[in-house]
Amino acid sequence: MPIVAQSTETTDWVSRFADEVIEESERRAPGKPVVVASGLSPSGPIHLGNLREVMTPHLVADEIRRRGYTVRHLISWDDYDRYRKVPAGIAGIDASWAEHIGKPLTSVPAPAGSAYPNWAEHFKAAMTEALADLGVEYDGISQTEQYTSGAYREQILFAMKHRGDIDAILEQYRTKKAPAKKQQGQKPVDEAELEAAEGSGAAAEDDGSSTSGYYPYKPYCGQCGTDLTTVTSYDDETTELTYTCTACEFSETVRLNEFNRGKLVWKVDWPMRWAHEGVVFEPSGVDHSSPGSSFQVGGQIVGLFGGKQPIGPMYAFVGISGMAKMSSSKGGVPTASDALRIMEPQLLRWLYARRRPNQSFKIAFDQEIQRLYDEWDKLAGKVADGSVLPADAAAYSRAVGTAAGELPRTPRPMAYRTLASVADITAGAEDQTLRILSELDPENPLASLDEVRPRLDKAETWINTQVPAEERTVVRDEPDVELITSLDEQGRESLRLLLDGLERNWSLDGLTHLVYGVPKVQAGFSADATAKELPAEIKVAQRTFFARLYHLLVGRDTGPRLPTLLLAVGQDRVRKLLSA
């Protein structure tokens, strides 16, 4: 490995973790690639909380690559986990799917209409595509392939031979009381708090104990295919294992040194993989901070396999504006693919890069997305003029690209809220959209909508999928003659001042100056007067004027920014709607 100086930036969490991971990797496996890891269970839609399980090690791995080191980011697809429950919110899934409970996810049919061969592949596909769009470089590992190919055979035999040692570790935590069953009227336990790493499969399995003794291995039944099995005996010398199935009463004896239809229970499986892959860094969800959690117990069990527990932070949960903490078992939660339909990859990367892993944050699907984009564009401006703070510059750099290069970006990134307003008003008509956007800056008009894509497409999708119909903008066909004729002289004068200034101010900046200036001029001030030079009453007059214009143009007291709305409506139509 090359010798690279450690980062001196004390406010950039990614650089600090990269320093620690490089140092730890050199101590554990000098000269070998640095290994970081994530785990994802395709038991349902892989939501934006799960994405933090990937983005945290990705950002650290990418920083290490930027320094010239070789890094492997492993993503273990826990597709050999059991199908735990029939999920809500997935089209075509009903109670009849309960017959598949207990089978490996790769043995469960895909939802109706899917092009994929099984349940796991169906839900992996969307995440795989999203990770490609986000520029995440990784090595995917299917746990179905690992277990059924015999890749873990030695580790399974070792765990069975040392089951007493494993049992002794687990026994330290079995005195903890299990959560009480929900009584009628009680608030249900949040599934996300029970799912280790938000989808690692921790809640899917017990620790392997039974009335016949402790066995850290769970066979899938040779007749019904479920894991509703109980190991009744095991011989260390011959590796003969006998199990019975409580679902179909099937029983058989197999040789574990030849048998590939089962897996280690989760609290043994996870640390086994740490040792097997040489993982140095892996984050985990905040639920792992509790006593007896998979991460805590795994820290002791991994030593039996000759490995060490990875370093890594507990990461906080991710929310959605207007929604509670997410859980994929409940269905209907937004995924990375959903987010990328309405925002560019750079913005989504930035949301994960700018917050330390232990800080929770929300991803906006509502009007807040416009403010987030304003903040993002302001940051880009600071980067361009050199006024950005070091930590913000680092987060920006990690958002716009990776060690492999920059992500594709919108050539001319106009304000998201402007693009959304235009998409709203034009209903996606490209000729009208091009006309309006070209008039925003007449001295530098757009030659093609491709200049503002893909941001334009994201904004249009947001308008069409996230904005309620009652909040969409519909421009009047005819003037509201009753309202216009009811105005007093001051009200009619405000409309005359606006119409008189339209032609010479027909640009985004010009119209902004005009609509804010009309109330100033009416009050006897210059249109150029600043807020400090004006009495507080001017702001009230401006709000009244704006509300009047919205009513006359779109029949509501609010709407898109007035300069954008005026450009969208066009001079002729504005004159028609504002004249009696």
N, C-alpha and C positions, 0 to 999 in steps of 0.2 A: 504494500500500500504506500502511496505517496505520503510524505510528511507535510501536513497542512496545519498551520497555526490555528488554535482554537479561537472561536469568536469572542470578541470583547464586548459585543452588544449585549447589555444586561436587560434590555426590555423586550427582546424578541424571544418568545418561548420556544420557537422552533429551533433556533440556533443553540439555545441552552441544552435542549434535549439531544440535539445532534452531537454536541460536545461529549455529553455523558455516554451516549450510545457508542460512539467511536472508541472512547476510552475503555468502556466495558467489553466491547468486542475484541479489542487488542489484548485485554487481560484474559479473556476466555479462549479465544481462537485466533491467535496472532497470525496475520498473513492471509486469513480466509475472508470471504465475502461477509459483510454485515447482514444479519438476518433480522428482519422485522416481520410482524405477523398481524393478521386480522382474521376474524371468523364470522361467517354469515350463514344463517340458516334460511334456505328458500322455502320456509313453511307457509309463506304467504307473501303479500307485497312487501318488498324490502324498503322500509320507509326512511325518512330523512334522519331519524334518530340512529338507525343502523349505519347510515353513511358516515357518521362520526367515528365509528369503529374502523372505517377504512381511511378517512381523510387524515386523522391524527397521525398514524404511522406513515401514510403516503407523504405528508409534508416533511416529516423528519427524514424519511428515506431520500426524498428528492434533494434536501439540503446536503445530505451526505454525498450524494452523487455529484452535486455541484462542486464539491471539494475534491473530486477525483477518485473517490472510493467506489468499489464494486458493492452493490447492495441487492439483496433479494427481498422483495416485499411479497410474502406469502399470503394468499387469501384462501383459507380453508372453507370450502363450501360444505357445510354440515348437512349434506343431502342424504346421509345414511341415518339421520335422526328419525325418530318415530313420528308419524302423523298423529298429533296429539288430540286435536278436536276439530269439529266441523266449523270453519270460520264464518263469521257473519260478514255481510257486505260484498261477497264475491258472486258475481252473476252466475246463475246456473248451479249453485251449490245449495243442496237442501239436506234434510235430515238423513236421507238415504245414504249419504256419504259416510255415515258413522261406521259402515261395514269395513272401512279402510283404516279405522283407528288402530294404531299399534304397528302398522306396516312401515317400512322405510319410505321416505318421501319419494325415492326413485321408483318405488313399486306401486305408487298411487297414480291413477290416471290423471292426465291434465284436465283442467276445466273444459267444459264443452266449447268447441269451436277453436281450441288452441291448435297451433301447428307443431307443438312440441310433444315428445314421446311420453312425458310423465310430469307429475306435479312439480318436482324440483326444477326440471329444465325450463318449465314454463315461467316460473318466477325468477330464475337466474337470468333469463334472457334480457329482461328489461334493465336489470342492474348492470349486466355486462355492457350493454350499449351505452348506458349512462356513464359508466366509468371510462369508456373509450372517449366520449365527448369531453369528459373532465380532464383527460390527459393523465389518468392514473395508470402507471406501469406496474404490473404485478405478475406473479406466477400463481395460477389457480390450481388448487388441489381438491379433487373430488374425494370425499371421504368414502363414498360408495366404492369407487375404484380402489382406494387404498385398502379397505377392509376385504373386499371380495377377491382381490388379487393376492392376498396373503402378505402384503407389504408390512403389516404390523404383527406377523405371526410370532416372532421372537418376543416382542413386547407383551403380547397377550399371554404367552406361556410364562413369562417372567412374572407378570402380575398375578396369575393364578398360583404360581409357586410361592409368591410372597404375599398372599392374600391376608395372612395373619398380621403382617406388619402394616399393611394398608388399613385393615380393620381397626387396628390399635390407634392409628391416627384419626380415623373417622369417629371412633368411640369418644374421643375428647369432646366432640360437638353434639353427640346424640342426646345429651341431657337437656339441650335447648328445646323448649316446647315448640311444637309446630303451631302455625297460625290457626286460631279457632275457626271452625266452620261458620260461614255467614248465616246469621239468624235472620228471620223475616224482618224487614225494615232496616237492616243494617246496610251501610254503604259498602258496595263490593270492593274487594281488594283489587288494586290496579294491576293488571297482568304484567305491565312493563316492569313493575318492581320485583316480579318473580322470575323474570327471564334474564338470566345472566348475560351481560354484554348486549342486552336488547336483541336476543335472537340466537344466542349461542347454543341453545338446546338444554341449558342447565335445568330448567324447570320440567324438562320432558322425561327425566329419568330419576329413579331413586338411586341410593348409593350402593345397591347390590346386596344388602342384608336381607335375610329371610329366616324362616323358622328352621330351615335345614342347615344353616350356617351362612358364612359370608363368602360370596363369590363376586368378584368385580367384573364379570363377563355376563352378557345377556344374549342368548341365542335368539335368532328369528325362527319361528316354528317352521318345520319342514312340510307341514300340511296346510295351515291357514296363512302363513307368512307374517304373523304378528309377533310382537315381542312380549306377549302376555304369557311368558314362560317362567318356570322356576327350575333352577339347577338343583338337582337332588343329590348328586354325588360327583366327585372328581378324583382321579388318580394321578398324582404327580409323575409317577414313573411311566405309565402307559399313555398318559394324557387323555384317558377315556373319560368322557363327560356325559352324564345322563340328565335329561331335562324332561319336564312335562309341560304341556300347554294348558292353561286354565280356560282358554277360549274354546278349544275343540277337543280337549282331552287326549291329544296326540302325545306320544312319548317315544323317545329314541335315545340310543347311546351312540356317540360319535367320538372320533379321535380328534382332539383339538389341534394336533399338529398337522392335520389335513383338512380341517373344517374352516370354511370362510364365510359362514352365514350368521354373523353376529358381531357385536361390538362391545368394547369396554364401556362401563357406565361412565357418565359424564365427568364425575369428579376424579376419575382415574384417567380417562381418555385425554383430557386437556393437558395435564402435566406430562403424560407420556409423549404427546406431540411436541411439547417444549423441548424435551430432551432429544427426541428423534430428529427434529429439524434444527436444533441448536439456536432456538429463538432468543434474541438478546433484548428485543423491545416489543411489547404488546400492551396496548391500553385496555382498560376494562371499565364497565359501567359502574356508577356510584353504588349500585346494590352490592357490589363485591366488597365494600368496606365493612359489611356486617360480619359478626362472628360466625364462623362455619361456612362462609361463602366459598364458592368454587375456587376463586383466586387465592384466598387465604389457605384453604386446605391443600390446594395444589402446590403451594409453596413448600409444603412439607413432603408431599408425595413425590414430587419431581426428583428429589434427592435419591429415592430408591432406584430410579431409572438412570442414575448417574448424571443428571442434568442440574441446571440451576433455574430458578424462577426468573422470568424476564423482568427487566425494569420497565416502568411505564406508569403513566398517570391514571387515576380514576377520572373518567370523563363525565361531565354533567349531561343531562338530557336536553334534547332539542325540541322546541315547541313550534307551533304555527300560530300566527296572529289570529286570535279569536278562538283557538282550540286549546284543550288541555293536553297534558303530556301524552305522547303517542304510544300506541301498542299495536303491533301488526296482527295480533290475534283477534282484534276487534273489527278489523276490516275497514275499508274506506279511508285509510290514512294516506296523506300525500307521500309520494315516493320521489326519488331523485329524478326519474323520468318526468313526473308531473312538474317539478320545479323547472326543469330545463325546457319545458314547453313555453314558459312565460319569462324566463330570464336566461341571459347568456352564461356560459360556463364560468367565465371570469368572475361574475358577481357571486355565484354560488360558492366557488372556491374561496373567495374573499371572506364570506360569512364564516367559514370554518377556520380560516387562517388568522383572522384578526382577534379572535377570542382564545384565551388560554383554555385548555381542555376542561379545567374544573369550573369554567364559567358557562352557565346555561345561556341560551339565546333563542330567539324566535326567527323563523323564516316567514316572510310576508307573502300571502296570497291575496290580501285585500289591498286597499288604497295605500297602505304603508309601503308597498313595493315602489311607488313613485318617489317617496322620500329616500328610500335606500339607494335608488338609482341616482338621485340628486347628490347624495353623499359620496357615492362612488365616482361620479363625474367630477365633483369638487376635488376629490383626492387625486384623480388623474391630472387635473390642472395644477395642483401643487407639485406633483412629481415632475411635470413638464417645466415649471418655472423654478424648480430647485428649492421651494420653500417647505417641502415635506419633512416631517420628523423621521428620524431613522427607523423606528419601529413600524411606522405607517408605510414607509418606503419598502421595508422588507415584506410586509403583508401584501402590498400591491404587487411586488415582483413575484411572489409565490402564487398570486391569483392569476396573473396574465400569462404565465408560462411555467415550464418545468426545465429540468436540466437538459431535456431533449430539444427545447426551443419554445417559442411563443405559441400559444393557442391561436387558431384563426379568430380574427376580430372584425367588428363592423368598421369599414373604412372611414365612415363619417358618422360618429356616434352622436346624433342629435338627442336632445333630452327625451327620456323615456315617456314622461308625462305628456310631452308635445305629440310624440308619435301615437300614444294611446288616444289622445283627444282627436287627432286627425282620423285614426282608424275608426273611432266611435262615430264621428260625424259623417264620414264617407261610406260607412258600412263596407269597407274594403275595396271600393272602386279605385283601381290603380291609376287611371288617368287623373281623377280628381285629387288623389293622394299626391301624385307627382306635382300637380299644379300648385297645391297648397304649400308643400314642403319647399318648392322652388321659390315661392314668394316670401318665405321666412327670411331669406337673405338674398335680395335681388341682385346684388353685386357678385354673388358666387352661387348661382342656382345649381340645383341638382341636374345632372345629365341623365341619371337613371336611378330607379329605386334600389338597385343593387348596392349603391353607395351607402344606404342606411340599413342594409340587411346584414346579419339576421335580426338585429335589434327591432326593426320594424315588425317583423313576423312575430317576435315574442310579445311585443306590445299588443298587436292585433289579437293574438290568441288569448292574452289576458282579458282584453275587453270582451271577447266572445264567450269565454268560459267562466270568468270569475266575477264579472260585474252584473248584478241583477238587472233584469229587463226594465224595472221601474227607474233605474238610475242611468239608463242609456240616454244619449242625447238625440232628440228628434227636432230638427229645425222646423219652424212654422212654415206653412205653405202660403198663408195670407196674413196681412198685418192685423194686429189687435186694435182695430179702429176705436173700440170703446175705451180702451186704456189710454190710447194716445190723445183722444179728444178730451179725456177727463183731466189731463195734466194741467197744472197752472203754468203761468208764463215762464217761471224759472225752469220747470221741467221741460217745456218745449224748447227753451233756449239751449239746454244741455244737449238735446238731440241735434239741434242745428249746428252747434259748435263741433260736435262729433262728425256729422256728415260733411261739414265744410273742410274738415282736416283729413278726411279719408284718403283722397288721392295722393297728396304730397307726403303722407305718412304710411303708405301701404307697404310695410315690412314689419317683422316681428318687433324690432326695437322701436320703430316709428309709432306703431299702434299702441305699444306699451306706454310710451311717452304721452300719446294723445289721450287715452282713456283715463290715465291718472291725472292728466293736466286739466281736463275740462272742469272739474269741481274747483280746482285752484283758481283758474281764470274767472269763474263765476263769482268767487269770493273776493276778487280784486287782487290776486297775487299772480306772479309770473308762473307760467307752466313749468319753468325750470326750478322753482323754489324747492328747497330741500325740506325734509321733515322737521328739522330744527328751526326752520324759519316760519313754520306754519302753526296755527293754533290747533288744538285737539279736535275742534269741530270739523276740520277738513276731512279727517278720517271718517267721521260719521257721514259726511256728505258723499264721500267716495263710495262707501258701502251702499248707500241709498241709490246712487247712480248706477252702480254695478248691478244691483238687484233688479232695477228697472229695465236695464238692457237685457238681462237674462230672461225676464218675463216676456219682453217684446220679441226676442229671438227664438227662445226654446220653451216658453211657457212655464218656466220654473224660476226660483230665486237663486239657484246656483247652477254651475255647469263647468265645462272646461275653461281654462284661462281665457279671458275675454279677447286678448290679441290673437290667440290661436283660433278661437271661435269665429272672429270676424274674418280672418283670412280664409277659413274654411267655407264660410257662407258665401264670400265673394262680394265685391263692391256693389254690383247691381242689385243683388238680393237684399243686402243690408239696407240700401237706400229704400227699397220697396217696403221692407218690414218696419222701418223706423219713420215712415212718412204716412200721414193720414191721407 
